[in-house]
Amino acid sequence: MGSKTKIIVLHMKEIIYTAIFAALGILLIILLAVMFRPGSGDGDSEVKKQYTPGIYTSTLTLNNANLEVEVSVDESRINSIRFSNLDETVTAMFPLIQPAIEDIAEQIYDSQSLDDISLPEDTPYTSQMILNAIKEAVEKAAVD
């Protein structure tokens, strides 16, 4: 009739390791639940639609040479700004036109806005004409 009593000896190291692995397991489950829950995303669904996706152009005239400024947009961002028909004669006549549009485009990419664009000091008037052409193309793309 004797009951056999069993004595279990636990080492403190084993208890600590078990607690750490249990905590890491719970943390992993919580992390996976947060990452893969339905409706989670990087916020793109919350961004309101600003533009109709596509490529829009506007014309810029310099000394009887027509240049087309091409602006590519998606629903919420301005993706690229470039001249679509820049040839060597215009580049020879206006050597700073390409650096001017690149400088303006970089500022627009960073801020995604046409406000507070600083124009280069060496080509302020040409840069202002380029900026006006970009604004015209972006207005064509804007959602009403």
Summary of the structure (lengths in Angstrom):
residues: 144
radius of gyration: 30.5
end to end distance: 90.1
largest distance: 114.1
contacts: 330
relative contact order: 0.13
helix: 46%
strand: 18%
